[in-house]
Amino acid sequence: MIDDIYDLAYELMMEFDPHQFLVALAEPTRLRSLMLLTSNDPLCVCELTWALDVSQPKMSRHLAFLRDCGIVEDRKVANRVFYRLSPSLPEWAKSVLNSVSEGTQSRGRFEEDRERLAAMPDRPDRTLVMVSA
């Protein structure tokens, strides 16, 4: 029985591709998005678009890549799509994201992104996402 559990855990861990994870982090828009999600999730596409000052199609394309890699998951609430870090991320991947987040908090674009997000007027109500989960 224990061996079966370890086998299943190993198979699930192997489904998450470390190479794809690092490829995702290597792209600046995706990295900046993940840094905001690490400390603010869930976030609506409109919030990420506002904070990073990018177009909605560009943001959606990068979020789709992150979703396909298993790094984030989405949830549609009314006419909005919210993203959060996937709860099934391996611990080592969460640790990497947290370390990068801590290391970039007061650095250039990352700090600007957080300030823009905080200054965004009429942000969507994130409690709707929490309640409907």
N, CA, C and O atoms as CSV, one atom per row, in Angstrom:
chain,resi,resn,atom,element,x,y,z
A,1,MET,N,N,0.827,-1.195,0.000
A,1,MET,CA,C,0.000,0.000,0.000
A,1,MET,C,C,0.871,1.259,0.000
A,1,MET,O,O,0.669,2.154,-0.820
A,2,ILE,N,N,1.825,1.325,0.906
A,2,ILE,CA,C,2.729,2.477,0.958
A,2,ILE,C,C,3.489,2.611,-0.354
A,2,ILE,O,O,3.673,3.720,-0.855
A,3,ASP,N,N,3.930,1.492,-0.910
A,3,ASP,CA,C,4.643,1.535,-2.188
A,3,ASP,C,C,3.759,2.107,-3.288
A,3,ASP,O,O,4.241,2.839,-4.152
A,4,ASP,N,N,2.474,1.783,-3.264
A,4,ASP,CA,C,1.542,2.320,-4.251
A,4,ASP,C,C,1.421,3.831,-4.123
A,4,ASP,O,O,1.365,4.542,-5.127
A,5,ILE,N,N,1.383,4.313,-2.909
A,5,ILE,CA,C,1.285,5.762,-2.673
A,5,ILE,C,C,2.542,6.455,-3.189
A,5,ILE,O,O,2.452,7.495,-3.842
A,6,TYR,N,N,3.710,5.890,-2.900
A,6,TYR,CA,C,4.957,6.480,-3.390
A,6,TYR,C,C,5.020,6.450,-4.914
A,6,TYR,O,O,5.484,7.403,-5.539
A,7,ASP,N,N,4.555,5.359,-5.506
A,7,ASP,CA,C,4.543,5.272,-6.964
A,7,ASP,C,C,3.644,6.337,-7.571
A,7,ASP,O,O,4.012,6.980,-8.554
A,8,LEU,N,N,2.465,6.524,-6.986
A,8,LEU,CA,C,1.539,7.536,-7.478
A,8,LEU,C,C,2.133,8.934,-7.311
A,8,LEU,O,O,2.058,9.753,-8.227
A,9,ALA,N,N,2.714,9.204,-6.166
A,9,ALA,CA,C,3.340,10.506,-5.918
A,9,ALA,C,C,4.462,10.763,-6.918
A,9,ALA,O,O,4.599,11.877,-7.423
A,10,TYR,N,N,5.254,9.756,-7.204
A,10,TYR,CA,C,6.340,9.897,-8.174
A,10,TYR,C,C,5.787,10.201,-9.561
A,10,TYR,O,O,6.315,11.066,-10.261
A,11,GLU,N,N,4.737,9.504,-9.963
A,11,GLU,CA,C,4.139,9.741,-11.274
A,11,GLU,C,C,3.588,11.155,-11.373
A,11,GLU,O,O,3.769,11.824,-12.390
A,12,LEU,N,N,2.916,11.611,-10.321
A,12,LEU,CA,C,2.377,12.973,-10.334
A,12,LEU,C,C,3.492,14.001,-10.402
A,12,LEU,O,O,3.377,14.997,-11.116
A,13,MET,N,N,4.573,13.767,-9.662
A,13,MET,CA,C,5.695,14.689,-9.663
A,13,MET,C,C,6.347,14.735,-11.039
A,13,MET,O,O,6.790,15.793,-11.484
A,14,MET,N,N,6.405,13.598,-11.706
A,14,MET,CA,C,7.039,13.539,-13.015
A,14,MET,C,C,6.207,14.245,-14.086
A,14,MET,O,O,6.746,14.624,-15.126
A,15,GLU,N,N,4.924,14.427,-13.854
A,15,GLU,CA,C,4.086,15.131,-14.819
A,15,GLU,C,C,4.442,16.610,-14.892
A,15,GLU,O,O,4.253,17.239,-15.933
A,16,PHE,N,N,4.947,17.167,-13.816
A,16,PHE,CA,C,5.352,18.565,-13.807
A,16,PHE,C,C,6.760,18.637,-14.376
A,16,PHE,O,O,7.690,18.049,-13.825
A,17,ASP,N,N,6.911,19.351,-15.468
A,17,ASP,CA,C,8.177,19.387,-16.193
A,17,ASP,C,C,9.057,20.537,-15.700
A,17,ASP,O,O,8.742,21.701,-15.948
A,18,PRO,N,N,10.152,20.229,-15.007
A,18,PRO,CA,C,11.046,21.282,-14.510
A,18,PRO,C,C,11.597,22.156,-15.626
A,18,PRO,O,O,11.780,23.359,-15.437
A,19,HIS,N,N,11.861,21.570,-16.782
A,19,HIS,CA,C,12.376,22.354,-17.904
A,19,HIS,C,C,11.356,23.409,-18.338
A,19,HIS,O,O,11.708,24.571,-18.539
A,20,GLN,N,N,10.095,23.000,-18.482
A,20,GLN,CA,C,9.041,23.955,-18.860
A,20,GLN,C,C,8.857,25.031,-17.799
A,20,GLN,O,O,8.591,26.189,-18.121
A,21,PHE,N,N,8.996,24.650,-16.544
A,21,PHE,CA,C,8.891,25.611,-15.448
A,21,PHE,C,C,9.957,26.696,-15.598
A,21,PHE,O,O,9.663,27.886,-15.478
A,22,LEU,N,N,11.188,26.281,-15.859
A,22,LEU,CA,C,12.274,27.254,-16.004
A,22,LEU,C,C,12.133,28.070,-17.288
A,22,LEU,O,O,12.490,29.248,-17.315
A,23,VAL,N,N,11.618,27.456,-18.345
A,23,VAL,CA,C,11.333,28.200,-19.575
A,23,VAL,C,C,10.298,29.297,-19.283
A,23,VAL,O,O,10.422,30.424,-19.763
A,24,ALA,N,N,9.293,28.952,-18.501
A,24,ALA,CA,C,8.263,29.929,-18.139
A,24,ALA,C,C,8.857,31.102,-17.381
A,24,ALA,O,O,8.487,32.251,-17.623
A,25,LEU,N,N,9.776,30.821,-16.467
A,25,LEU,CA,C,10.397,31.891,-15.671
A,25,LEU,C,C,11.335,32.757,-16.501
A,25,LEU,O,O,11.600,33.904,-16.143
A,26,ALA,N,N,11.835,32.218,-17.601
A,26,ALA,CA,C,12.816,32.938,-18.411
A,26,ALA,C,C,12.205,34.075,-19.230
A,26,ALA,O,O,12.931,34.950,-19.704
A,27,GLU,N,N,10.900,34.074,-19.401
A,27,GLU,CA,C,10.244,35.115,-20.194
A,27,GLU,C,C,9.792,36.232,-19.255
A,27,GLU,O,O,9.066,35.961,-18.299
A,28,PRO,N,N,10.201,37.485,-19.501
A,28,PRO,CA,C,9.942,38.579,-18.548
A,28,PRO,C,C,8.468,38.803,-18.184
A,28,PRO,O,O,8.165,39.019,-17.011
A,29,THR,N,N,7.559,38.757,-19.138
A,29,THR,CA,C,6.144,38.993,-18.819
A,29,THR,C,C,5.605,37.884,-17.926
A,29,THR,O,O,4.865,38.148,-16.978
A,30,ARG,N,N,5.973,36.657,-18.227
A,30,ARG,CA,C,5.517,35.544,-17.387
A,30,ARG,C,C,6.124,35.618,-15.993
A,30,ARG,O,O,5.431,35.384,-15.003
A,31,LEU,N,N,7.410,35.941,-15.909
A,31,LEU,CA,C,8.057,36.060,-14.602
A,31,LEU,C,C,7.402,37.159,-13.774
A,31,LEU,O,O,7.109,36.955,-12.595
A,32,ARG,N,N,7.171,38.309,-14.374
A,32,ARG,CA,C,6.542,39.416,-13.647
A,32,ARG,C,C,5.132,39.037,-13.187
A,32,ARG,O,O,4.727,39.380,-12.077
A,33,SER,N,N,4.388,38.333,-14.035
A,33,SER,CA,C,3.046,37.876,-13.669
A,33,SER,C,C,3.106,36.929,-12.480
A,33,SER,O,O,2.327,37.051,-11.534
A,34,LEU,N,N,4.032,35.991,-12.538
A,34,LEU,CA,C,4.163,35.023,-11.453
A,34,LEU,C,C,4.568,35.692,-10.146
A,34,LEU,O,O,4.142,35.262,-9.074
A,35,MET,N,N,5.380,36.731,-10.220
A,35,MET,CA,C,5.769,37.430,-8.996
A,35,MET,C,C,4.561,38.108,-8.362
A,35,MET,O,O,4.438,38.126,-7.137
A,36,LEU,N,N,3.672,38.664,-9.172
A,36,LEU,CA,C,2.450,39.265,-8.623
A,36,LEU,C,C,1.526,38.185,-8.060
A,36,LEU,O,O,0.939,38.362,-6.993
A,37,LEU,N,N,1.398,37.080,-8.768
A,37,LEU,CA,C,0.527,36.002,-8.290
A,37,LEU,C,C,1.071,35.350,-7.024
A,37,LEU,O,O,0.301,34.863,-6.196
A,38,THR,N,N,2.382,35.337,-6.869
A,38,THR,CA,C,2.982,34.731,-5.677
A,38,THR,C,C,2.532,35.451,-4.414
A,38,THR,O,O,2.350,34.825,-3.370
A,39,SER,N,N,2.354,36.760,-4.506
A,39,SER,CA,C,1.982,37.508,-3.302
A,39,SER,C,C,0.565,38.070,-3.324
A,39,SER,O,O,0.133,38.665,-2.337
A,40,ASN,N,N,-0.170,37.898,-4.423
A,40,ASN,CA,C,-1.498,38.519,-4.526
A,40,ASN,C,C,-2.575,37.613,-5.080
A,40,ASN,O,O,-3.613,38.114,-5.512
A,41,ASP,N,N,-2.383,36.321,-5.089
A,41,ASP,CA,C,-3.359,35.548,-5.837
A,41,ASP,C,C,-4.661,35.348,-5.083
A,41,ASP,O,O,-4.646,35.257,-3.855
A,42,PRO,N,N,-5.786,35.278,-5.780
A,42,PRO,CA,C,-5.927,35.269,-7.231
A,42,PRO,C,C,-5.947,36.686,-7.813
A,42,PRO,O,O,-6.261,37.656,-7.123
A,43,LEU,N,N,-5.610,36.775,-9.080
A,43,LEU,CA,C,-5.678,38.046,-9.795
A,43,LEU,C,C,-6.436,37.852,-11.102
A,43,LEU,O,O,-6.330,36.818,-11.761
A,44,CYS,N,N,-7.189,38.862,-11.448
A,44,CYS,CA,C,-7.931,38.872,-12.702
A,44,CYS,C,C,-6.973,39.244,-13.845
A,44,CYS,O,O,-5.975,39.932,-13.631
A,45,VAL,N,N,-7.287,38.788,-15.030
A,45,VAL,CA,C,-6.483,39.154,-16.203
A,45,VAL,C,C,-6.375,40.670,-16.300
A,45,VAL,O,O,-5.314,41.198,-16.631
A,46,CYS,N,N,-7.462,41.368,-16.014
A,46,CYS,CA,C,-7.440,42.834,-16.120
A,46,CYS,C,C,-6.448,43.450,-15.134
A,46,CYS,O,O,-5.821,44.463,-15.442
A,47,GLU,N,N,-6.302,42.851,-13.955
A,47,GLU,CA,C,-5.341,43.367,-12.972
A,47,GLU,C,C,-3.905,43.157,-13.448
A,47,GLU,O,O,-3.064,44.047,-13.320
A,48,LEU,N,N,-3.636,41.989,-13.989
A,48,LEU,CA,C,-2.288,41.718,-14.490
A,48,LEU,C,C,-1.970,42.611,-15.690
A,48,LEU,O,O,-0.855,43.120,-15.812
A,49,THR,N,N,-2.950,42.798,-16.570
A,49,THR,CA,C,-2.768,43.671,-17.723
A,49,THR,C,C,-2.451,45.099,-17.278
A,49,THR,O,O,-1.555,45.746,-17.821
A,50,TRP,N,N,-3.190,45.576,-16.291
A,50,TRP,CA,C,-2.983,46.918,-15.755
A,50,TRP,C,C,-1.600,47.032,-15.099
A,50,TRP,O,O,-0.847,47.960,-15.392
A,51,ALA,N,N,-1.280,46.114,-14.237
A,51,ALA,CA,C,-0.038,46.193,-13.472
A,51,ALA,C,C,1.199,46.109,-14.365
A,51,ALA,O,O,2.180,46.817,-14.137
A,52,LEU,N,N,1.154,45.250,-15.374
A,52,LEU,CA,C,2.318,45.065,-16.238
A,52,LEU,C,C,2.306,45.997,-17.442
A,52,LEU,O,O,3.283,46.070,-18.188
A,53,ASP,N,N,1.193,46.714,-17.630
A,53,ASP,CA,C,1.036,47.644,-18.748
A,53,ASP,C,C,1.277,46.940,-20.089
A,53,ASP,O,O,2.071,47.386,-20.917
A,54,VAL,N,N,0.560,45.823,-20.269
A,54,VAL,CA,C,0.635,45.065,-21.524
A,54,VAL,C,C,-0.782,44.892,-22.063
A,54,VAL,O,O,-1.758,45.117,-21.347
A,55,SER,N,N,-0.886,44.498,-23.309
A,55,SER,CA,C,-2.201,44.303,-23.907
A,55,SER,C,C,-2.857,43.038,-23.348
A,55,SER,O,O,-2.182,42.118,-22.886
A,56,GLN,N,N,-4.182,43.020,-23.403
A,56,GLN,CA,C,-4.924,41.866,-22.898
A,56,GLN,C,C,-4.607,40.598,-23.703
A,56,GLN,O,O,-4.439,39.539,-23.098
A,57,PRO,N,N,-4.519,40.660,-25.041
A,57,PRO,CA,C,-4.176,39.438,-25.774
A,57,PRO,C,C,-2.788,38.889,-25.398
A,57,PRO,O,O,-2.607,37.677,-25.285
A,58,LYS,N,N,-1.822,39.782,-25.206
A,58,LYS,CA,C,-0.484,39.332,-24.813
A,58,LYS,C,C,-0.525,38.664,-23.444
A,58,LYS,O,O,0.069,37.605,-23.243
A,59,MET,N,N,-1.231,39.291,-22.506
A,59,MET,CA,C,-1.309,38.733,-21.153
A,59,MET,C,C,-2.009,37.382,-21.185
A,59,MET,O,O,-1.551,36.434,-20.546
A,60,SER,N,N,-3.099,37.281,-21.912
A,60,SER,CA,C,-3.845,36.021,-21.994
A,60,SER,C,C,-3.002,34.911,-22.609
A,60,SER,O,O,-3.084,33.762,-22.177
A,61,ARG,N,N,-2.201,35.240,-23.605
A,61,ARG,CA,C,-1.331,34.249,-24.239
A,61,ARG,C,C,-0.308,33.705,-23.232
A,61,ARG,O,O,-0.068,32.498,-23.179
A,62,HIS,N,N,0.288,34.593,-22.441
A,62,HIS,CA,C,1.274,34.154,-21.445
A,62,HIS,C,C,0.616,33.364,-20.318
A,62,HIS,O,O,1.186,32.388,-19.829
A,63,LEU,N,N,-0.566,33.776,-19.910
A,63,LEU,CA,C,-1.276,33.029,-18.865
A,63,LEU,C,C,-1.681,31.640,-19.362
A,63,LEU,O,O,-1.654,30.675,-18.599
A,64,ALA,N,N,-2.052,31.540,-20.623
A,64,ALA,CA,C,-2.387,30.229,-21.196
A,64,ALA,C,C,-1.159,29.319,-21.183
A,64,ALA,O,O,-1.275,28.127,-20.898
A,65,PHE,N,N,0.010,29.870,-21.487
A,65,PHE,CA,C,1.241,29.077,-21.434
A,65,PHE,C,C,1.489,28.574,-20.015
A,65,PHE,O,O,1.804,27.401,-19.810
A,66,LEU,N,N,1.343,29.473,-19.033
A,66,LEU,CA,C,1.553,29.092,-17.631
A,66,LEU,C,C,0.532,28.040,-17.189
A,66,LEU,O,O,0.869,27.117,-16.447
A,67,ARG,N,N,-0.692,28.179,-17.638
A,67,ARG,CA,C,-1.736,27.196,-17.308
A,67,ARG,C,C,-1.411,25.844,-17.931
A,67,ARG,O,O,-1.544,24.809,-17.277
A,68,ASP,N,N,-0.989,25.848,-19.187
A,68,ASP,CA,C,-0.669,24.598,-19.882
A,68,ASP,C,C,0.526,23.887,-19.247
A,68,ASP,O,O,0.637,22.663,-19.331
A,69,CYS,N,N,1.413,24.645,-18.617
A,69,CYS,CA,C,2.573,24.061,-17.924
A,69,CYS,C,C,2.201,23.558,-16.529
A,69,CYS,O,O,2.999,22.879,-15.884
A,70,GLY,N,N,0.991,23.886,-16.058
A,70,GLY,CA,C,0.571,23.461,-14.724
A,70,GLY,C,C,1.038,24.383,-13.617
A,70,GLY,O,O,1.021,24.007,-12.445
A,71,ILE,N,N,1.455,25.591,-13.978
A,71,ILE,CA,C,1.968,26.535,-12.979
A,71,ILE,C,C,0.843,27.356,-12.372
A,71,ILE,O,O,0.870,27.663,-11.180
A,72,VAL,N,N,-0.133,27.708,-13.173
A,72,VAL,CA,C,-1.291,28.456,-12.676
A,72,VAL,C,C,-2.562,27.724,-13.071
A,72,VAL,O,O,-2.554,26.849,-13.937
A,73,GLU,N,N,-3.652,28.100,-12.420
A,73,GLU,CA,C,-4.963,27.613,-12.824
A,73,GLU,C,C,-5.902,28.812,-12.890
A,73,GLU,O,O,-5.683,29.833,-12.238
A,74,ASP,N,N,-6.939,28.664,-13.681
A,74,ASP,CA,C,-7.877,29.773,-13.859
A,74,ASP,C,C,-9.252,29.407,-13.349
A,74,ASP,O,O,-9.600,28.238,-13.185
A,75,ARG,N,N,-10.013,30.448,-13.108
A,75,ARG,CA,C,-11.397,30.276,-12.653
A,75,ARG,C,C,-12.199,31.443,-13.227
A,75,ARG,O,O,-11.867,32.609,-13.018
A,76,LYS,N,N,-13.248,31.103,-13.946
A,76,LYS,CA,C,-14.110,32.141,-14.515
A,76,LYS,C,C,-15.202,32.472,-13.513
A,76,LYS,O,O,-15.890,31.585,-13.008
A,77,VAL,N,N,-15.351,33.751,-13.233
A,77,VAL,CA,C,-16.399,34.246,-12.355
A,77,VAL,C,C,-17.083,35.386,-13.104
A,77,VAL,O,O,-16.487,36.433,-13.355
A,78,ALA,N,N,-18.340,35.158,-13.452
A,78,ALA,CA,C,-19.115,36.107,-14.256
A,78,ALA,C,C,-18.359,36.362,-15.559
A,78,ALA,O,O,-18.102,35.428,-16.319
A,79,ASN,N,N,-18.001,37.623,-15.822
A,79,ASN,CA,C,-17.318,37.942,-17.073
A,79,ASN,C,C,-15.809,38.115,-16.890
A,79,ASN,O,O,-15.148,38.694,-17.753
A,80,ARG,N,N,-15.266,37.628,-15.795
A,80,ARG,CA,C,-13.833,37.778,-15.523
A,80,ARG,C,C,-13.177,36.414,-15.355
A,80,ARG,O,O,-13.810,35.444,-14.938
A,81,VAL,N,N,-11.890,36.366,-15.692
A,81,VAL,CA,C,-11.106,35.151,-15.478
A,81,VAL,C,C,-10.012,35.493,-14.475
A,81,VAL,O,O,-9.218,36.410,-14.683
A,82,PHE,N,N,-9.991,34.731,-13.381
A,82,PHE,CA,C,-9.000,34.918,-12.330
A,82,PHE,C,C,-7.973,33.800,-12.395
A,82,PHE,O,O,-8.295,32.655,-12.712
A,83,TYR,N,N,-6.744,34.152,-12.092
A,83,TYR,CA,C,-5.656,33.173,-12.079
A,83,TYR,C,C,-5.038,33.125,-10.695
A,83,TYR,O,O,-5.006,34.117,-9.967
A,84,ARG,N,N,-4.548,31.939,-10.354
A,84,ARG,CA,C,-3.802,31.752,-9.115
A,84,ARG,C,C,-2.746,30.691,-9.366
A,84,ARG,O,O,-2.823,29.930,-10.330
A,85,LEU,N,N,-1.758,30.655,-8.480
A,85,LEU,CA,C,-0.761,29.601,-8.565
A,85,LEU,C,C,-1.461,28.266,-8.341
A,85,LEU,O,O,-2.359,28.159,-7.506
A,86,SER,N,N,-1.054,27.280,-9.070
A,86,SER,CA,C,-1.662,25.967,-8.940
A,86,SER,C,C,-1.334,25.368,-7.571
A,86,SER,O,O,-0.167,25.313,-7.184
A,87,PRO,N,N,-2.345,24.925,-6.844
A,87,PRO,CA,C,-2.091,24.297,-5.544
A,87,PRO,C,C,-1.294,22.999,-5.676
A,87,PRO,O,O,-0.714,22.528,-4.698
A,88,SER,N,N,-1.262,22.425,-6.867
A,88,SER,CA,C,-0.534,21.165,-7.055
A,88,SER,C,C,0.916,21.374,-7.475
A,88,SER,O,O,1.606,20.413,-7.815
A,89,LEU,N,N,1.382,22.620,-7.455
A,89,LEU,CA,C,2.796,22.858,-7.755
A,89,LEU,C,C,3.665,22.079,-6.781
A,89,LEU,O,O,3.367,22.043,-5.587
A,90,PRO,N,N,4.721,21.462,-7.259
A,90,PRO,CA,C,5.630,20.783,-6.331
A,90,PRO,C,C,6.245,21.790,-5.353
A,90,PRO,O,O,6.417,22.964,-5.682
A,91,GLU,N,N,6.565,21.323,-4.172
A,91,GLU,CA,C,7.132,22.212,-3.148
A,91,GLU,C,C,8.388,22.923,-3.626
A,91,GLU,O,O,8.594,24.095,-3.313
A,92,TRP,N,N,9.225,22.229,-4.379
A,92,TRP,CA,C,10.453,22.873,-4.846
A,92,TRP,C,C,10.132,24.049,-5.772
A,92,TRP,O,O,10.833,25.061,-5.749
A,93,ALA,N,N,9.077,23.925,-6.590
A,93,ALA,CA,C,8.693,25.007,-7.500
A,93,ALA,C,C,8.119,26.188,-6.714
A,93,ALA,O,O,8.400,27.343,-7.034
A,94,LYS,N,N,7.322,25.902,-5.696
A,94,LYS,CA,C,6.808,26.973,-4.831
A,94,LYS,C,C,7.957,27.695,-4.143
A,94,LYS,O,O,7.946,28.919,-4.014
A,95,SER,N,N,8.938,26.934,-3.708
A,95,SER,CA,C,10.098,27.509,-3.040
A,95,SER,C,C,10.875,28.431,-3.980
A,95,SER,O,O,11.319,29.505,-3.575
A,96,VAL,N,N,11.034,28.011,-5.224
A,96,VAL,CA,C,11.719,28.849,-6.214
A,96,VAL,C,C,10.949,30.158,-6.399
A,96,VAL,O,O,11.540,31.237,-6.361
A,97,LEU,N,N,9.638,30.064,-6.597
A,97,LEU,CA,C,8.828,31.274,-6.797
A,97,LEU,C,C,8.894,32.197,-5.587
A,97,LEU,O,O,9.025,33.412,-5.738
A,98,ASN,N,N,8.804,31.631,-4.395
A,98,ASN,CA,C,8.880,32.458,-3.182
A,98,ASN,C,C,10.240,33.122,-3.040
A,98,ASN,O,O,10.317,34.289,-2.657
A,99,SER,N,N,11.304,32.406,-3.337
A,99,SER,CA,C,12.654,32.982,-3.237
A,99,SER,C,C,12.851,34.102,-4.245
A,99,SER,O,O,13.403,35.152,-3.915
A,100,VAL,N,N,12.401,33.879,-5.471
A,100,VAL,CA,C,12.527,34.918,-6.498
A,100,VAL,C,C,11.675,36.123,-6.109
A,100,VAL,O,O,12.101,37.265,-6.281
A,101,SER,N,N,10.496,35.880,-5.595
A,101,SER,CA,C,9.624,36.974,-5.167
A,101,SER,C,C,10.283,37.818,-4.077
A,101,SER,O,O,10.285,39.047,-4.144
A,102,GLU,N,N,10.837,37.145,-3.082
A,102,GLU,CA,C,11.522,37.870,-2.006
A,102,GLU,C,C,12.708,38.664,-2.543
A,102,GLU,O,O,12.956,39.787,-2.105
A,103,GLY,N,N,13.433,38.086,-3.480
A,103,GLY,CA,C,14.614,38.745,-4.022
A,103,GLY,C,C,14.329,39.883,-4.972
A,103,GLY,O,O,15.214,40.691,-5.250
A,104,THR,N,N,13.102,39.966,-5.479
A,104,THR,CA,C,12.788,41.010,-6.464
A,104,THR,C,C,11.840,42.078,-5.937
A,104,THR,O,O,11.484,42.995,-6.678
A,105,GLN,N,N,11.425,41.986,-4.686
A,105,GLN,CA,C,10.410,42.903,-4.149
A,105,GLN,C,C,10.735,44.373,-4.359
A,105,GLN,O,O,9.846,45.160,-4.686
A,106,SER,N,N,11.964,44.748,-4.183
A,106,SER,CA,C,12.314,46.174,-4.292
A,106,SER,C,C,13.200,46.437,-5.499
A,106,SER,O,O,14.042,47.335,-5.475
A,107,ARG,N,N,13.012,45.665,-6.540
A,107,ARG,CA,C,13.844,45.814,-7.728
A,107,ARG,C,C,13.021,46.283,-8.918
A,107,ARG,O,O,12.063,45.622,-9.319
A,108,GLY,N,N,13.393,47.415,-9.476
A,108,GLY,CA,C,12.898,47.944,-10.745
A,108,GLY,C,C,11.483,47.608,-11.127
A,108,GLY,O,O,10.534,47.997,-10.446
A,109,ARG,N,N,11.339,46.879,-12.228
A,109,ARG,CA,C,10.027,46.574,-12.801
A,109,ARG,C,C,9.124,45.837,-11.829
A,109,ARG,O,O,7.913,46.060,-11.826
A,110,PHE,N,N,9.688,44.964,-11.003
A,110,PHE,CA,C,8.870,44.183,-10.071
A,110,PHE,C,C,8.210,45.102,-9.038
A,110,PHE,O,O,7.040,44.927,-8.698
A,111,GLU,N,N,8.961,46.065,-8.551
A,111,GLU,CA,C,8.410,47.023,-7.597
A,111,GLU,C,C,7.366,47.903,-8.285
A,111,GLU,O,O,6.310,48.181,-7.717
A,112,GLU,N,N,7.667,48.337,-9.505
A,112,GLU,CA,C,6.706,49.145,-10.269
A,112,GLU,C,C,5.410,48.365,-10.519
A,112,GLU,O,O,4.318,48.925,-10.420
A,113,ASP,N,N,5.530,47.096,-10.837
A,113,ASP,CA,C,4.339,46.265,-11.071
A,113,ASP,C,C,3.455,46.231,-9.825
A,113,ASP,O,O,2.238,46.394,-9.916
A,114,ARG,N,N,4.074,46.021,-8.665
A,114,ARG,CA,C,3.300,45.964,-7.419
A,114,ARG,C,C,2.644,47.308,-7.116
A,114,ARG,O,O,1.499,47.354,-6.664
A,115,GLU,N,N,3.360,48.394,-7.363
A,115,GLU,CA,C,2.798,49.724,-7.118
A,115,GLU,C,C,1.641,50.015,-8.065
A,115,GLU,O,O,0.622,50.566,-7.647
A,116,ARG,N,N,1.786,49.650,-9.334
A,116,ARG,CA,C,0.700,49.863,-10.296
A,116,ARG,C,C,-0.533,49.040,-9.905
A,116,ARG,O,O,-1.660,49.531,-9.979
A,117,LEU,N,N,-0.316,47.802,-9.495
A,117,LEU,CA,C,-1.437,46.961,-9.082
A,117,LEU,C,C,-2.151,47.587,-7.883
A,117,LEU,O,O,-3.380,47.656,-7.854
A,118,ALA,N,N,-1.389,48.035,-6.911
A,118,ALA,CA,C,-1.982,48.635,-5.712
A,118,ALA,C,C,-2.757,49.913,-6.047
A,118,ALA,O,O,-3.731,50.244,-5.371
A,119,ALA,N,N,-2.327,50.625,-7.085
A,119,ALA,CA,C,-2.971,51.893,-7.458
A,119,ALA,C,C,-4.115,51.710,-8.455
A,119,ALA,O,O,-4.766,52.686,-8.827
A,120,MET,N,N,-4.364,50.498,-8.883
A,120,MET,CA,C,-5.412,50.262,-9.883
A,120,MET,C,C,-6.782,50.629,-9.314
A,120,MET,O,O,-7.173,50.136,-8.256
A,121,PRO,N,N,-7.512,51.501,-10.024
A,121,PRO,CA,C,-8.863,51.852,-9.558
A,121,PRO,C,C,-9.864,50.741,-9.876
A,121,PRO,O,O,-9.712,50.015,-10.858
A,122,ASP,N,N,-10.876,50.624,-9.043
A,122,ASP,CA,C,-11.981,49.689,-9.292
A,122,ASP,C,C,-11.527,48.255,-9.546
A,122,ASP,O,O,-11.975,47.609,-10.494
A,123,ARG,N,N,-10.643,47.771,-8.698
A,123,ARG,CA,C,-10.199,46.382,-8.844
A,123,ARG,C,C,-11.358,45.432,-8.600
A,123,ARG,O,O,-12.238,45.720,-7.788
A,124,PRO,N,N,-11.365,44.302,-9.295
A,124,PRO,CA,C,-12.446,43.320,-9.103
A,124,PRO,C,C,-12.433,42.772,-7.678
A,124,PRO,O,O,-11.401,42.739,-7.009
A,125,ASP,N,N,-13.599,42.351,-7.247
A,125,ASP,CA,C,-13.752,41.794,-5.902
A,125,ASP,C,C,-13.231,40.354,-5.892
A,125,ASP,O,O,-13.866,39.457,-6.446
A,126,ARG,N,N,-12.085,40.138,-5.266
A,126,ARG,CA,C,-11.470,38.807,-5.227
A,126,ARG,C,C,-12.202,37.866,-4.282
A,126,ARG,O,O,-12.032,36.651,-4.374
A,127,THR,N,N,-13.014,38.403,-3.376
A,127,THR,CA,C,-13.739,37.528,-2.474
A,127,THR,C,C,-14.747,36.666,-3.215
A,127,THR,O,O,-15.097,35.585,-2.742
A,128,LEU,N,N,-15.224,37.128,-4.374
A,128,LEU,CA,C,-16.128,36.326,-5.191
A,128,LEU,C,C,-15.444,35.034,-5.639
A,128,LEU,O,O,-16.086,33.987,-5.722
A,129,VAL,N,N,-14.162,35.107,-5.923
A,129,VAL,CA,C,-13.420,33.930,-6.359
A,129,VAL,C,C,-13.262,32.973,-5.178
A,129,VAL,O,O,-13.399,31.759,-5.337
A,130,MET,N,N,-12.978,33.511,-4.010
A,130,MET,CA,C,-12.785,32.690,-2.814
A,130,MET,C,C,-14.093,31.978,-2.443
A,130,MET,O,O,-14.076,30.799,-2.090
A,131,VAL,N,N,-15.205,32.680,-2.523
A,131,VAL,CA,C,-16.506,32.122,-2.137
A,131,VAL,C,C,-16.941,31.052,-3.120
A,131,VAL,O,O,-17.483,30.024,-2.713
A,132,SER,N,N,-16.713,31.276,-4.419
A,132,SER,CA,C,-17.203,30.342,-5.419
A,132,SER,C,C,-16.280,29.144,-5.621
A,132,SER,O,O,-16.604,28.241,-6.391
A,133,ALA,N,N,-15.152,29.125,-4.949
A,133,ALA,CA,C,-14.197,28.016,-5.120
A,133,ALA,C,C,-14.708,26.722,-4.535
A,133,ALA,O,O,-14.022,25.702,-4.599
